Amino acid sequence: MSELAIAPPKHPSALKRYVSIARMALQQTLAYRGTTLATVLILFLWIAILFSFWNSAYAGREEIAGYTHRDMRTYILLAYAINALVGWRVARGMMGRIRTGEIVIDMVRPLNYRTTQLAIAAGGGVIEGCISFGIAIGLGLLFFDIRPPDSPLAAGLFIFSVLLGFVTKVLVVFLISLLTFWTLQGVGIMWAQGSVIAILSGTLVPLALLPGWIRVVAEVLPLRGIVATPVSIYIGTADGLALAGLLALQLAWLAALWWVTDRAWLRAFRAVEIQGG
């Protein structure tokens, strides 16, 4: 297929089409309520396990790496709630369509493939992610004594940072999922990217607890903008110039990922090899 055939044409109603795609993704999530509920329950099972672990870790201690026990409870709930905004469905959907050959339909659509996947993620995140996020924050404030936002400004910047992190995660997952075009199986890629993102974004533990060079690398990678940056803003461990620097890093990486992904999918479409049949 030529480059001319796959390049996204200019179209005055493109935005409406992306909104329609997001709406369909939202309706699909509602249709599979059982799967959505199971995903939410698994999320809170992990949170319960981590709460138990950190309760033991804080026995006889006031702080760990600068985090009080209350800070850590807040961190755990926020980290997993934010991470749930982009679930495994985005990668699985992309990889499945590449494997079965349905990707051909996407190749002939007069839409940007990257932006289409972002719209799908946004539609699914409205239900699955926001339910998880809302329940986590509600339970945390009512029953687990998590911290409220450090200030009204911190609350606003936290929401802004979460939105930037949402788009960042979608773009990272999108970029990794494109590797399926060059492989015969995407399951390993999907599981690997989930583990790497969980560690380097700060979902499993705060970046301050990562060892040596891993922490240094994680501090500058775009993945920190998914969880570590917004949670730092919420708790108040980043303020002033440090806060401005973190937001600037998020925006810079987002711009870079937007540019890279917009070219990567065109390259991947040229290498397409239909494995279904």
N, C-alpha and C positions, 0 to 999 in steps of 0.2 A: 504494500500500500504506500502510495506516495505521500510525501510530507504535506502536499497541498490538500490531500483528502482528509488528513487527520488534524490539521491545524484548526483551532477553534475560531470560527468566523465571527465577525461582529454582528450582533443581532439586537435590535432594540428591545425585544421582550425576554432577553436572557435572564434577567433578574427574577421575573415572574416564574420562569421555568424552574429556577433553583429553589424558589419558595415552594413551588408545587412538589418538587422532589422531597424537600424537607417535610412537608405536610404528609406525604405518602409514607415516609419513614416513621413519622410519629404514629400514624394510623396502624402501621404494621406492628410497632411495639405494643400498642394497645391490644391488637388482635392476639398477640402471644403473651397474655398476662401471666400465665403460669411460669414461663421462662423468665420474665421480668421479675416476678416475685422471688423465684429461686435465686436469681443473681443478687437481689437485695439481701436475702437471708444469708447467703454465703459471705457477703461483705461484712455483715454484723457478726458472723461467726469468727471471722478473722480478727475483727476488732476486740471481741471478747477474749480471744486467745492472747492477743498482745497486751490487753489490760492486765490479764493474769500474770504475764511475764514481767511487765514493768512494775507491778505491785511487789513482786518478789525482789526485783532489782533495786527498788528504792527502800527496802527494809533497812532501817538504821541509817539512811542517807538523806540529806537535805537536797542535794543537787547532783546531777550527772551531766557533765559537759556544759554546765551553765543553765540547764533546764531543771526547774523544780518539778515535783511530782505532778502538780496541777498543770504546769506548762506541757509536760509530756502527755498527759491525758488529752489536753486540748490538741496537741500536735497529732496524736494518733487518729482522733475522730476527724479532724479536718483533712489530714493527708488521704485517708481512705475515701472520704466523701468526695473530695476533689478528683481523685483518681477514677472514681466511678462515673464521672461525667462523660468519659470516653471509654466504653466497654470493649470487649473482645469482638463484638459483632462487626465493627468496621473492618478489621483485618480479615476476619473469617469470610465476610461477604465479598471482599475484593479477591481474595485468594481462591474462593470457590468459583467465582465467575471466570477467572483465568483458567482454572483447571478444567471446567466443563465446556469451555468455548463460548459461553454466553457473553464474554468480553467483546465479541464481534459487534453486538448490539451497541455497546458503549462507544465503539470505535467509529461508528457511522453517525452517531448523534451530533448535532451541531452545537455541542456544549463543551466547555472545558472539563476534562475528566477529573482533574484535581479538585475543582470547585464543586463538582457534582458530589464527590465523596465527602467533602466538607459539609454540604447541605444534608446528606444522609446522616452524618454523625450528629449534626445539630438537631435534626428531627428526633433521632433516638435519644439524645441526651436530655431533651426536654422532659421525657417521661422517666426513663430508667435512672439517669443521673440526678435529676432534680429531686426525685422521690428519695433516693439514697441520701442526698445532701441535706434535704429538709429534715428527714427523720434523724440523721446523725446530729445535726445542730440542735434540734429540739430536745432530743433525749440527753444530749450533753449538757445543755443549760439547765434542764429540769432535774436530772438525776445524778449526773457525774461531775458536777461542779467544775465544768470547764470554764476557761476565762472568756469574758466578753471581749469584743475588739478593744485594742489598746486606746483608741480614741475614735470619734466620728470620722476624722480624716483617714485613719487607718482602715476603718470599715469600708469607706468608699474606694480607697486604693486597693484594698484586698479584693473587692469585686472586680475592679478593672484588671488586676493581675490574674485573677482566676480566668477571666475571659481570654486574656492573652495566652495563658497556659493551656486552655482548652484548644485553641487553634494550633498552638505549637505541638501538642500531643497528636492531634489529627494529622498534621503534616509529617511528623516523624513516623507515625504508624503507616501512613500512606507511602512514604519513601521506602520503608523497609518492605512493605507488602509488594512493591513493584519487583522485588527480587524473584518473585514467583515466576515471572516471565522467563527467567533463565534457569529454573529448576523444575524438577518433576514432582516435587512434593513441597507444600507450604506449611505443613503442621509444625515441623521443627523450627522454621523461621518465626511462626506465630508465638510459640512458647518461649523461644529465646528472646524475642523483642519484649515480651511481657516481663521477663525476669530482669533484663537490663534496665528497662524503664523504671521498674519498681525500686531498684537499687540506686541508680544514678539520679533519679528525680527527688529522692528523699522520702519516698513512700514508706519503705520498710523501717528505716531509722533516719533521724536527722543527719544531714551531711557532716556535721561536726563529729559524729561518732564513727565515720568511715576512716579506715587506716591509711596513713602515709600518702603516697602518690595518688591513690584512688580518690581521696578527698580533694586534692589539688585539681585533678582533672574534672571531677564532678562539679566543682565550684564555677567552672567557666563554660561547661557544656550547656546547650540549650535545654537539656532535660531538667535542670534545676528550676527552670521557670514554670514547670508543670505543677510542682507541689511545694518545694522548699522556699521559693521566693514568696508566693502568696501567704503561706503560713507564717513566715518570718515577719511579714507586714502586719498580719493579724495579731500576733503575740506581742509585737513591738521590739523584737530583737534587732530589727533593722530600722533606722530612722535617719533623718537628715541626709547627708551626702551619700551614706551607705544605701539608703532606700532609693535615692535617685539613681545611683549606679546600678542597682539591681533591675529597676524598671527599664533603664536604658539598655542593659544587656538583653532583657527580654525582647524589647522592640527590635534591637539589632539582629538577634537570631531569628526572629519572626520574619523580618524582611529578607534575610538570607535564605531561609527555608522556603519562603514563598517563591523566590526567584528560581531556586534549584528544582523544586517540585514541578514547577510549570514547564521546565525543560526535560525533566526526567521521564515524565509520562509519554512525551512525544518519542523519546529514544526507546522506551520500552515497547511502545506500539509497533515500532519498526522491527523489533526483534520477536514479535509474537509468534508463538507456535502452538496451535490448538491441540490440546491433549485429550479433549473429550471425543465423543462419537457414539 
